[in-house]
Amino acid sequence: MKEKIATNVARFFAGAFNPLLVPTIALLLIMGYLPGVELFSTKLKLVIVGVIFLSTCIIPLIFIMLGKLNRGWNKDSNSYFDKVMPYLFTIMGAYLGSQFLGKLPIPGIFRIFLLGICSMIIVVTLIALKWKLSDYMLALGGFLGALIALNFKFGMNLLWLIVVVILISGIVSSSHIYLEKDSPSQLSAGFFTGLFCMFLTILFI
């Protein structure tokens, strides 16, 4: 009974914080701390969140589903093309979103946030030729990297968010290990790839 409960709990956390939803969750939490955002109209805030959600979740999801409906794209295939297609769709969506946000009268950090996602996925796409990283930990690592970079760049007090993301990352990675979904090396590599790519992009662009 205890083992069944532990397995169900692990499955819940292993499936929680889907990589396609983490960017929107991160933005919603961060927006409350970015200087000047409180002056934005409600409509403008909704537009920003909508663009992030559309470009990092809906657009990739649509193309991924279309790809799965295509018999020529087998998710169990070992070909490089099949492995990277979801990543390419995510890069495309995030880049288009960054270009749109760049035309709005808002701070450039929102555009840079999406460019950071592009940089993470580009690196993972190149690595996917030889090895698979954990997408879940990549997203959470990117979230943490964004928080740390914003803390340095704008002097924002995000310590409690940083601690929460670290704890969530530990729980999610432990769940994946318990369920044998990913190896510790895949989880840690994904986490630190996301962390450093997002941190460096936000800090230096």
PADREN-604593 format. One line per field, with one value per atom (N, C-alpha, C): residue in one letter; atom name; x, y, z. Coordinates in Angstrom, 1 decimal, decimal comma. Example, Ala and Ser with C-alpha at 12.3 -4.5 7.8 and 13.67 -1.06 7.14 Angstrom:
type <- [A A A S S S]
atom <- [N CA C N CA C]
xx <- [13,2 12,3 13,2 12,8 13,7 12,9]
yy <- [-5,7 -4,5 -3,3 -2,2 -1,1 0,0]
zz <- [7,8 7,8 7,8 7,1 7,1 7,9]
***
This chain:
type <- [M M M K K K E E E K K K I I I A A A T T T N N N V V V A A A R R R F F F F F F A A A G G G A A A F F F N N N P P P L L L L L L V V V P P P T T T I I I A A A L L L L L L L L L I I I M M M G G G Y Y Y L L L P P P G G G V V V E E E L L L F F F S S S T T T K K K L L L K K K L L L V V V I I I V V V G G G V V V I I I F F F L L L S S S T T T C C C I I I I I I P P P L L L I I I F F F I I I M M M L L L G G G K K K L L L N N N R R R G G G W W W N N N K K K D D D S S S N N N S S S Y Y Y F F F D D D K K K V V V M M M P P P Y Y Y L L L F F F T T T I I I M M M G G G A A A Y Y Y L L L G G G S S S Q Q Q F F F L L L G G G K K K L L L P P P I I I P P P G G G I I I F F F R R R I I I F F F L L L L L L G G G I I I C C C S S S M M M I I I I I I V V V V V V T T T L L L I I I A A A L L L K K K W W W K K K L L L S S S D D D Y Y Y M M M L L L A A A L L L G G G G G G F F F L L L G G G A A A L L L I I I A A A L L L N N N F F F K K K F F F G G G M M M N N N L L L L L L W W W L L L I I I V V V V V V V V V I I I L L L I I I S S S G G G I I I V V V S S S S S S S S S H H H I I I Y Y Y L L L E E E K K K D D D S S S P P P S S S Q Q Q L L L S S S A A A G G G F F F F F F T T T G G G L L L F F F C C C M M M F F F L L L T T T I I I L L L F F F I I I]
atom <- [N CA C N CA C N CA C N CA C N CA C N CA C N CA C N CA C N CA C N CA C N CA C N CA C N CA C N CA C N CA C N CA C N CA C N CA C N CA C N CA C N CA C N CA C N CA C N CA C N CA C N CA C N CA C N CA C N CA C N CA C N CA C N CA C N CA C N CA C N CA C N CA C N CA C N CA C N CA C N CA C N CA C N CA C N CA C N CA C N CA C N CA C N CA C N CA C N CA C N CA C N CA C N CA C N CA C N CA C N CA C N CA C N CA C N CA C N CA C N CA C N CA C N CA C N CA C N CA C N CA C N CA C N CA C N CA C N CA C N CA C N CA C N CA C N CA C N CA C N CA C N CA C N CA C N CA C N CA C N CA C N CA C N CA C N CA C N CA C N CA C N CA C N CA C N CA C N CA C N CA C N CA C N CA C N CA C N CA C N CA C N CA C N CA C N CA C N CA C N CA C N CA C N CA C N CA C N CA C N CA C N CA C N CA C N CA C N CA C N CA C N CA C N CA C N CA C N CA C N CA C N CA C N CA C N CA C N CA C N CA C N CA C N CA C N CA C N CA C N CA C N CA C N CA C N CA C N CA C N CA C N CA C N CA C N CA C N CA C N CA C N CA C N CA C N CA C N CA C N CA C N CA C N CA C N CA C N CA C N CA C N CA C N CA C N CA C N CA C N CA C N CA C N CA C N CA C N CA C N CA C N CA C N CA C N CA C N CA C N CA C N CA C N CA C N CA C N CA C N CA C N CA C N CA C N CA C N CA C N CA C N CA C N CA C N CA C N CA C N CA C N CA C N CA C N CA C N CA C N CA C N CA C N CA C N CA C N CA C N CA C N CA C N CA C N CA C N CA C N CA C N CA C N CA C N CA C N CA C N CA C N CA C N CA C N CA C N CA C N CA C N CA C N CA C N CA C N CA C N CA C]
xx <- [0,8 0,0 0,9 1,9 2,8 3,5 3,9 4,6 3,7 2,5 1,5 1,3 1,2 1,0 2,2 3,4 4,7 4,8 4,3 4,4 3,4 2,2 1,3 1,7 2,3 2,9 4,0 4,9 6,0 5,5 4,4 3,8 3,2 2,6 2,0 3,1 4,2 5,2 6,1 6,2 6,9 6,2 4,8 4,1 3,7 3,9 3,7 4,7 4,4 5,4 5,9 4,9 5,2 6,0 7,1 8,0 7,3 6,2 5,5 4,7 4,5 3,7 4,7 5,9 6,8 7,1 7,4 7,6 6,5 5,3 4,1 4,0 4,2 4,1 5,2 6,4 7,6 7,3 6,7 6,5 5,4 4,4 3,3 3,9 4,8 5,4 6,4 7,2 8,2 7,6 6,5 5,9 5,5 5,2 4,9 6,0 7,3 8,4 9,2 8,9 9,6 9,3 10,2 10,0 9,2 8,2 7,5 6,3 6,2 5,1 3,8 3,8 2,6 1,9 2,7 2,1 1,4 1,6 1,0 -0,5 -1,2 -2,7 -2,9 -4,1 -4,5 -4,4 -4,9 -4,9 -3,5 -2,5 -1,1 -0,5 -0,8 -0,4 -0,9 -2,2 -2,8 -2,2 -1,8 -1,2 0,2 1,0 2,3 2,2 1,3 1,1 0,6 -0,3 -0,9 0,2 1,0 2,1 3,1 3,4 4,3 3,7 2,4 1,7 1,5 1,2 1,0 2,3 3,3 4,6 5,4 5,2 6,0 5,2 3,9 3,0 2,1 1,3 0,3 0,9 1,8 2,4 3,2 4,1 4,8 3,9 2,9 1,9 1,2 0,7 0,0 0,9 2,1 3,0 3,4 3,6 3,9 2,8 1,6 0,4 0,3 0,5 0,4 1,5 2,7 3,7 3,4 2,8 2,4 1,3 0,5 -0,6 0,0 1,2 1,9 2,6 2,2 2,7 4,2 4,7 6,1 7,0 6,3 7,0 6,7 7,6 7,4 8,2 7,4 8,0 9,1 9,0 10,0 11,2 11,2 12,2 13,5 14,6 15,9 16,6 15,9 16,5 16,6 17,6 17,9 16,7 16,2 15,1 13,9 13,5 12,3 12,6 13,8 14,2 14,1 14,5 14,6 13,4 12,4 11,3 10,5 10,2 9,6 10,4 11,7 12,6 12,6 12,6 12,6 11,3 10,1 8,9 8,9 9,5 9,6 10,5 11,6 12,5 11,7 11,0 10,3 9,2 8,5 7,4 8,0 9,1 9,7 10,3 10,9 11,5 10,5 9,4 8,3 7,7 7,6 7,0 8,0 9,3 10,2 10,2 10,0 9,9 8,7 7,6 6,3 6,5 7,0 7,1 8,1 9,1 10,0 9,4 8,2 7,5 6,6 6,4 5,5 6,3 5,6 6,2 6,4 7,2 7,5 9,0 9,5 10,9 11,4 12,6 13,2 13,3 13,2 13,4 12,4 11,2 10,3 10,7 11,3 11,8 13,0 13,9 15,1 14,7 13,6 13,2 12,9 12,3 12,0 13,3 14,2 15,4 16,2 16,1 16,8 16,2 14,9 14,3 14,9 15,0 15,6 17,0 17,8 19,2 19,2 18,3 18,3 18,0 17,0 16,5 17,5 18,2 19,2 20,3 20,8 21,8 21,4 20,1 19,6 19,4 19,0 18,9 20,2 21,3 22,6 23,0 22,7 23,1 22,3 21,1 20,2 20,7 21,7 22,3 23,0 23,5 24,2 23,5 22,7 22,3 21,0 20,2 18,9 19,0 18,6 18,5 17,0 16,8 15,5 14,9 13,7 13,0 12,5 12,0 11,4 12,4 13,6 14,6 15,2 15,2 15,7 14,8 13,5 12,6 12,7 12,8 13,0 14,3 15,4 16,7 16,7 16,0 15,8 15,1 14,1 13,3 14,2 15,0 15,9 17,0 17,5 18,5 18,0 16,7 16,1 15,9 15,5 15,4 16,7 17,8 19,1 19,6 19,4 19,9 19,1 17,8 17,0 17,4 17,7 18,2 19,4 20,4 21,6 21,4 20,6 20,5 19,6 18,6 17,7 17,7 18,5 18,5 17,2 16,4 15,1 15,3 14,5 14,5 13,7 14,3 13,6 14,0 14,6 15,2 14,2 12,9 11,9 11,5 11,4 11,1 12,2 13,5 14,6 14,6 14,3 14,3 13,2 12,0 10,9 11,2 11,8 12,1 13,1 14,1 15,1 14,4 13,5 12,8 12,0 11,2 10,4 11,3 12,4 13,3 13,8 14,1 14,6 13,5 12,2 11,1 10,8 10,8 10,5 11,6 12,9 14,0 14,0 13,7 13,6 12,5 11,4 10,2 10,6 11,3 11,7 12,7 13,6 14,5 13,8 12,8 12,1 11,3 10,8 10,0 10,8 12,1 13,1 12,8 12,3 12,0 13,2 14,1 15,4 16,5 17,7 18,8 19,2 19,9 20,4 21,3 22,1 22,9 22,1 21,0 20,1 19,4 19,0 18,3 19,2 20,4 21,3 21,8 22,0 22,5 21,4 20,2 19,1 18,9 19,0 18,8 19,9 21,2 22,2 22,4 22,0 21,9 20,9 19,7 18,7 19,1 19,7 20,1 21,1 22,2 23,3 22,9 22,1 21,7 20,8 19,8 18,9 19,6 20,4 21,2 22,1 22,8 23,8 23,0 21,9 21,2 20,6 19,9 19,3 20,3 21,4 22,4 23,2 23,4 24,4 23,7 22,4 21,8 21,1]
yy <- [-1,2 0,0 1,3 1,3 2,4 2,6 1,5 1,6 2,2 1,8 2,3 3,8 4,2 5,6 6,4 5,9 6,5 6,6 5,6 5,6 6,6 6,7 7,7 9,1 9,3 10,7 11,0 10,0 10,3 10,6 9,8 10,1 11,5 11,9 13,3 14,3 14,3 15,3 15,1 13,9 13,6 14,2 14,3 14,8 16,3 16,8 18,2 19,1 20,4 21,3 20,9 20,7 20,4 21,4 21,0 22,0 23,1 22,7 23,7 24,8 24,5 25,4 26,2 25,7 26,4 27,8 28,1 29,5 30,5 30,1 30,9 31,1 30,0 30,0 31,0 30,8 31,6 33,1 33,4 34,8 35,4 34,7 35,2 35,5 34,7 34,9 36,1 36,2 37,2 38,6 38,6 39,9 40,8 40,1 40,8 41,5 41,2 41,8 42,7 42,6 43,5 45,0 45,8 47,3 47,8 48,6 49,3 48,5 47,2 46,4 46,8 47,3 47,8 48,9 49,6 50,7 50,3 49,0 48,5 48,4 48,5 48,3 46,8 46,5 45,1 44,4 45,2 44,6 44,3 45,2 45,0 43,8 43,6 42,5 41,2 41,2 40,0 39,7 40,7 40,5 39,9 40,3 39,8 38,3 38,0 36,6 35,8 36,3 35,6 35,2 36,2 35,9 34,8 34,9 33,9 32,5 32,5 31,2 30,6 31,5 31,1 30,6 31,3 31,0 29,8 29,6 28,6 27,3 27,4 26,3 25,9 26,8 26,4 26,1 27,0 26,8 25,5 25,2 24,0 22,8 22,9 21,8 21,4 22,4 22,2 21,4 21,9 21,2 19,8 19,7 18,4 17,4 17,8 17,0 16,6 17,6 17,4 16,4 16,5 15,6 14,2 14,0 12,7 12,1 12,9 12,4 11,9 12,4 12,1 10,7 9,7 8,4 8,3 9,3 9,3 9,8 10,3 10,7 9,8 8,9 7,9 8,3 8,5 8,9 8,0 6,7 5,7 5,6 6,5 6,4 7,0 6,4 6,9 7,9 8,3 9,3 10,6 11,3 12,7 13,6 13,5 14,4 14,2 13,0 12,7 13,2 13,1 13,6 15,1 15,8 17,3 18,0 17,4 18,2 18,9 18,3 19,1 20,3 20,2 21,3 22,4 22,0 23,0 23,8 23,2 23,9 24,9 24,4 25,3 26,5 26,3 27,4 28,4 27,9 28,7 29,6 28,9 29,6 30,7 30,4 31,3 32,5 32,2 33,3 34,2 33,7 34,5 35,4 34,8 35,5 36,7 36,4 37,4 38,6 38,3 39,4 40,2 39,6 40,3 41,2 40,7 41,5 42,6 42,4 43,5 44,7 44,6 45,7 46,4 45,8 46,5 47,5 48,5 49,5 49,0 47,9 47,3 47,1 46,9 46,6 45,4 45,4 44,4 43,0 43,0 41,8 40,7 41,1 40,1 39,4 40,2 39,6 38,7 39,2 38,5 37,2 37,2 35,9 34,8 35,2 34,3 33,9 34,8 34,5 33,5 33,7 32,7 31,3 31,2 29,9 29,3 30,2 29,8 29,2 29,9 29,5 28,1 27,9 26,6 25,5 25,7 24,7 24,4 25,5 25,3 24,4 24,6 23,8 22,4 22,2 20,8 20,1 20,9 20,3 19,7 20,5 20,0 18,8 18,8 17,7 16,4 16,6 15,5 14,6 15,0 14,2 13,0 13,1 12,0 11,6 12,5 12,2 12,9 12,3 12,9 13,6 14,8 15,5 15,5 15,8 15,8 17,2 17,1 18,4 19,1 18,2 18,8 19,6 19,0 19,7 20,9 20,8 21,9 23,1 22,9 24,0 24,6 23,7 24,2 24,9 24,3 25,0 26,3 26,5 27,8 28,8 28,3 29,1 29,6 28,8 29,2 30,1 29,9 30,7 32,1 32,2 33,5 34,3 33,6 34,2 34,8 34,0 34,4 35,6 35,5 36,6 37,9 37,8 39,0 39,6 38,7 39,1 40,0 39,6 40,3 41,6 41,4 42,5 43,7 43,4 44,5 44,6 43,8 43,9 43,5 42,6 42,1 41,1 41,2 40,2 39,0 38,0 36,8 35,6 35,8 34,7 33,6 34,0 32,9 32,1 32,8 32,1 31,2 31,6 30,8 29,5 29,7 28,5 27,6 28,1 27,3 26,5 27,1 26,5 25,4 25,6 24,6 23,4 23,6 22,5 21,7 22,5 21,8 21,0 21,5 20,8 19,5 19,6 18,4 17,3 17,8 16,8 16,2 17,0 16,5 15,5 15,9 15,0 13,7 13,8 12,6 11,7 12,3 11,5 10,8 11,5 10,9 9,7 9,9 8,8 7,6 7,9 6,8 6,0 6,7 6,0 5,5 5,8 5,4 6,0 7,2 7,9 8,5 9,0 9,6 9,2 9,2 8,9 10,2 10,0 11,2 12,1 11,5 12,4 13,1 12,5 13,3 14,4 14,1 15,2 16,3 16,0 17,1 17,9 17,2 17,8 18,8 18,3 19,2 20,4 20,2 21,3 22,4 22,0 22,9 23,6 22,8 23,4 24,6 24,3 25,4 26,5 26,2 27,3 28,2 27,7 28,5 29,2 28,6 29,3 30,4 30,3 31,4 32,4 32,0 33,0 33,9 33,3 34,1 35,0 34,4 35,2 36,5 36,3 37,5 38,4 37,9 38,8 39,6 39,1 39,8 40,3 40,1 40,6 41,9]
zz <- [0,0 0,0 0,0 0,9 1,0 -0,3 -1,0 -2,2 -3,3 -3,3 -4,3 -4,1 -2,9 -2,6 -3,1 -2,7 -3,1 -4,7 -5,3 -6,8 -7,4 -6,8 -7,3 -7,1 -5,9 -5,6 -6,6 -6,8 -7,7 -9,1 -9,5 -10,9 -11,0 -9,9 -9,9 -10,1 -9,3 -9,4 -10,7 -11,2 -12,4 -13,6 -13,5 -14,6 -14,4 -13,2 -12,9 -13,6 -13,7 -14,2 -15,6 -16,5 -17,9 -18,5 -19,3 -19,8 -20,7 -21,3 -22,1 -21,3 -20,0 -19,2 -18,3 -18,0 -17,1 -17,5 -18,8 -19,1 -18,7 -18,9 -18,6 -17,1 -16,4 -14,9 -14,4 -15,0 -14,5 -14,8 -16,0 -16,3 -15,3 -15,0 -14,2 -12,8 -12,3 -11,0 -11,0 -12,1 -12,2 -12,4 -13,2 -13,5 -12,3 -11,2 -10,0 -9,3 -9,8 -9,2 -10,1 -11,4 -12,4 -12,2 -12,1 -11,9 -13,1 -12,8 -13,9 -14,4 -14,1 -14,6 -14,0 -12,8 -12,1 -12,8 -13,7 -14,5 -15,8 -16,1 -17,3 -17,2 -18,3 -18,2 -18,2 -17,7 -17,6 -19,0 -20,0 -21,4 -21,9 -21,6 -22,0 -21,3 -20,0 -19,2 -19,8 -20,2 -20,8 -22,1 -22,9 -24,2 -24,0 -23,0 -22,8 -22,4 -21,4 -20,9 -22,1 -22,9 -24,0 -25,0 -25,3 -26,3 -25,8 -24,5 -23,9 -24,0 -23,6 -23,6 -25,0 -25,9 -27,3 -27,9 -27,7 -28,4 -27,8 -26,4 -25,8 -25,5 -25,6 -25,3 -26,5 -26,9 -27,9 -29,3 -29,8 -31,1 -31,1 -30,1 -30,1 -30,0 -29,2 -29,0 -30,2 -31,0 -32,2 -33,2 -33,4 -34,3 -33,9 -32,6 -32,1 -32,3 -32,1 -32,3 -33,8 -34,6 -36,1 -36,5 -35,9 -36,2 -35,8 -34,6 -34,2 -35,0 -35,6 -36,5 -37,9 -38,1 -39,4 -39,2 -39,9 -39,8 -40,0 -40,8 -41,0 -39,9 -38,8 -37,6 -36,5 -36,2 -35,2 -33,9 -32,8 -31,6 -31,1 -31,5 -31,1 -32,0 -33,0 -34,0 -33,4 -33,8 -33,3 -34,2 -35,3 -36,2 -35,6 -35,9 -35,4 -35,7 -36,9 -37,3 -36,4 -36,1 -35,2 -33,8 -33,3 -32,0 -31,8 -32,8 -32,7 -33,1 -33,8 -34,3 -33,2 -32,1 -31,0 -30,6 -30,5 -30,2 -31,2 -32,5 -33,5 -33,5 -33,2 -33,1 -31,9 -30,9 -29,7 -30,0 -30,6 -31,0 -31,9 -32,9 -33,8 -33,1 -32,2 -31,4 -30,6 -29,8 -28,9 -29,7 -30,8 -31,6 -32,2 -32,7 -33,2 -32,1 -30,9 -29,8 -29,4 -29,4 -29,0 -30,0 -31,3 -32,3 -32,1 -31,8 -31,5 -30,3 -29,2 -28,0 -28,2 -29,1 -29,3 -30,0 -30,5 -31,2 -30,2 -29,0 -28,1 -27,2 -26,7 -25,8 -24,4 -24,3 -23,0 -22,8 -21,6 -21,4 -22,2 -22,6 -23,4 -22,7 -21,4 -20,6 -21,1 -21,5 -21,9 -23,2 -24,1 -25,4 -25,1 -24,2 -23,8 -23,1 -22,3 -21,7 -22,7 -23,8 -24,9 -25,7 -25,8 -26,5 -25,6 -24,3 -23,4 -23,6 -23,8 -24,1 -25,4 -26,4 -27,7 -27,5 -26,7 -26,5 -25,8 -24,8 -24,2 -25,1 -26,0 -26,8 -28,0 -28,4 -29,5 -29,0 -27,7 -27,1 -27,0 -26,5 -26,3 -27,7 -28,7 -30,0 -30,5 -30,3 -30,7 -29,9 -28,6 -27,8 -28,1 -28,6 -28,9 -30,0 -30,7 -31,7 -31,1 -29,9 -29,2 -27,9 -27,3 -26,0 -25,6 -24,8 -24,4 -23,0 -22,9 -21,6 -21,1 -19,9 -19,3 -19,6 -20,4 -20,8 -19,5 -18,6 -17,4 -16,6 -16,4 -15,6 -16,4 -17,7 -18,6 -18,3 -18,3 -18,0 -16,6 -15,6 -14,3 -14,1 -14,7 -14,6 -15,2 -16,4 -17,0 -16,1 -15,5 -14,5 -13,4 -12,9 -11,8 -12,3 -13,5 -14,1 -14,4 -14,8 -15,0 -13,7 -12,6 -11,3 -10,8 -10,9 -10,4 -11,2 -12,6 -13,4 -13,1 -13,0 -12,6 -11,3 -10,4 -9,0 -9,1 -10,0 -10,2 -11,0 -12,1 -13,1 -12,6 -11,9 -11,4 -9,9 -9,2 -7,7 -7,1 -7,8 -7,3 -6,2 -5,2 -4,1 -4,4 -5,0 -5,5 -4,7 -3,5 -2,8 -2,5 -2,1 -1,7 -3,0 -4,1 -5,4 -5,8 -5,6 -5,9 -5,1 -3,8 -2,9 -3,3 -3,6 -4,0 -5,3 -6,3 -7,5 -7,3 -6,4 -6,1 -5,5 -4,5 -3,9 -4,8 -5,7 -6,7 -7,7 -8,1 -9,0 -8,3 -7,0 -6,3 -6,3 -6,0 -5,9 -7,3 -8,3 -9,7 -10,1 -9,9 -10,3 -9,5 -8,2 -7,4 -7,9 -8,3 -8,8 -10,1 -11,0 -12,3 -12,0 -11,0 -10,7 -10,1 -9,2 -8,6 -9,6 -10,6 -11,6 -12,8 -12,7 -13,7 -15,1 -15,1 -16,4 -17,0 -16,1 -16,6 -15,6 -16,1 -15,2 -14,5 -13,4 -12,7 -13,6 -14,5 -15,3 -16,3 -16,9 -17,8 -17,1 -15,9 -15,1 -14,7 -14,2 -13,8 -15,0 -16,1 -17,3 -17,9 -17,9 -18,3 -17,5 -16,2 -15,2 -15,4 -15,4 -15,5 -16,9 -17,9 -19,2 -19,3 -18,8 -18,7 -17,9 -16,7 -15,7 -16,4 -16,9 -17,4 -18,7 -19,6 -20,8 -20,5 -19,7 -19,3 -18,5 -17,6 -16,8 -17,6 -18,5 -19,4 -20,4 -20,9 -21,9 -21,2 -20,1 -19,4 -18,9 -18,4 -17,7 -18,7 -19,9 -20,8 -22,1 -22,3 -23,5 -23,1]
***
